[in-house]
Amino acid sequence: NSTQIFRNDGSVTTWAGCHLDKFIEYYSVNGEDVTGREVGVGDVIRESRFNMTDNPLLFAYYGTYRNYVADKMGRYPYGKGIMNDQSGKENTRILAEVTYIDHEGVIRPAYPAASRANDYGIEGTPFGPGEWWLSSTPEWMPLMRGITYRFNQYPLDPISRGLRDVGAPYIDPNVYYWMSSEYSDYYAWYYLGAYGFMNVHYKLLTFSVRPVSRFSKFF
C-alpha cells in the first residue's frame, strides 16, 4: 500500500503529529538541539532553540513554537497520501481473511486482532459481526486529535465521554496502538499518545488496538 501522509507544511512523510498538545510536550524537550534550521526541514527542534539567535528563519516564519510544531501535524481532514486508504472497515475485513497453518497443522488467523474485531458483534443490534473494525490512519487522526487525557475529570472530550459511558477504559497515552493501515510489506502504522504522533513500525511487534464501530462524517 505504501500509505504515507501529508503534514500541514506540505511534506510527505511516514510520521507526523496527531495530538498537538502531546506532540509539543514531547518535542519541546526532546526535539533536535540544532541551530540554523531552514523552514521545511522535517525533523523538529526543541523549544529552547526556537529563538531569533539560534534559528532566525524558523522564528521569523512561525512566530511561536506552537505554530512551528503545528506545521508538523498530519494534515486534517487528511493528506493526499492517505486518500487511498480511508476505510478501516475494509482493511480489517481483508486482514481478517488472512490465515496461516501453525506447527500443529491448525489454520489460524494471521492477524488475530483484526479477526476478533471482524467477528465480534451483538446480535440483534446495529453492532453485529462485521460492524467493528480497526481504524485506518485517516480515521485515527480525528479520533485522537481531540483526546484530552483527563482521566476521571469533567468535561471530557466526546471520545472519552463515550468510553466512560459504556464502562470502557480510556485511551492510554503510554500505550502503542496499531491502526489497520499498511505502509509496506514489513511495516504498518501505529500511534503513541505519549509523544502525540503517528509512525510506522515492524508488523511483527505486539501493540494494542482499539476497535471502533461508528463514525460521524469526518471526511
MOKAKA-V196721 format. One record per backbone hydrogen bond with DSSP energy under -1.0 kcal/mol. NH is the residue of the N-H (numbers start at 1). CO is the residue of the C=O. E is the energy in kcal/mol with one decimal. If there is no record, write none. Layout:
NH & CO & E
NH & CO & E
This chain:
3 & 182 & -1.2
5 & 13 & -2.1
7 & 11 & -2.5
8 & 73 & -2.2
9 & 71 & -1.7
10 & 7 & -1.8
13 & 5 & -2.8
16 & 198 & -1.7
17 & 72 & -2.2
18 & 196 & -3.5
19 & 196 & -1.9
23 & 19 & -2.6
24 & 20 & -2.8
25 & 21 & -2.5
26 & 22 & -2.3
27 & 23 & -2.4
28 & 24 & -2.5
30 & 26 & -2.7
31 & 27 & -1.8
32 & 44 & -3.0
34 & 32 & -1.2
36 & 54 & -3.0
41 & 38 & -1.3
46 & 32 & -2.2
47 & 28 & -1.2
49 & 46 & -1.2
50 & 47 & -1.7
51 & 49 & -1.6
55 & 51 & -2.3
59 & 55 & -2.4
60 & 56 & -2.5
61 & 57 & -1.7
62 & 58 & -2.9
63 & 59 & -1.8
64 & 62 & -1.3
68 & 64 & -1.8
69 & 65 & -2.7
70 & 66 & -2.4
71 & 67 & -1.0
72 & 69 & -2.0
73 & 70 & -1.3
74 & 17 & -3.2
75 & 6 & -3.2
82 & 79 & -1.8
83 & 80 & -1.3
85 & 82 & -1.9
91 & 87 & -2.1
92 & 88 & -2.8
93 & 89 & -2.0
94 & 90 & -2.3
95 & 91 & -2.6
96 & 92 & -2.5
98 & 95 & -1.2
100 & 108 & -2.4
102 & 106 & -2.6
105 & 102 & -2.0
108 & 100 & -3.1
110 & 98 & -2.7
115 & 111 & -2.2
116 & 112 & -2.7
117 & 113 & -2.3
118 & 114 & -2.3
119 & 115 & -1.8
120 & 116 & -1.8
122 & 127 & -2.2
125 & 122 & -1.4
130 & 118 & -1.7
131 & 128 & -1.9
133 & 212 & -2.5
140 & 136 & -2.4
141 & 137 & -1.6
144 & 140 & -2.3
145 & 141 & -1.9
147 & 144 & -1.1
151 & 149 & -1.4
153 & 150 & -1.7
161 & 157 & -2.5
162 & 158 & -2.1
163 & 159 & -2.1
164 & 160 & -2.6
165 & 161 & -2.6
166 & 162 & -1.3
167 & 164 & -1.3
168 & 163 & -2.7
175 & 172 & -1.6
177 & 191 & -2.5
178 & 208 & -3.1
179 & 189 & -2.4
180 & 135 & -2.9
183 & 187 & -2.2
184 & 187 & -2.1
188 & 201 & -2.2
189 & 181 & -2.3
190 & 199 & -2.8
191 & 177 & -2.5
192 & 197 & -2.2
194 & 173 & -1.9
196 & 192 & -1.3
197 & 192 & -1.3
198 & 16 & -2.8
199 & 190 & -2.2
201 & 188 & -2.5
203 & 186 & -2.3
205 & 202 & -1.4
208 & 176 & -2.5
212 & 133 & -2.8
218 & 216 & -1.3
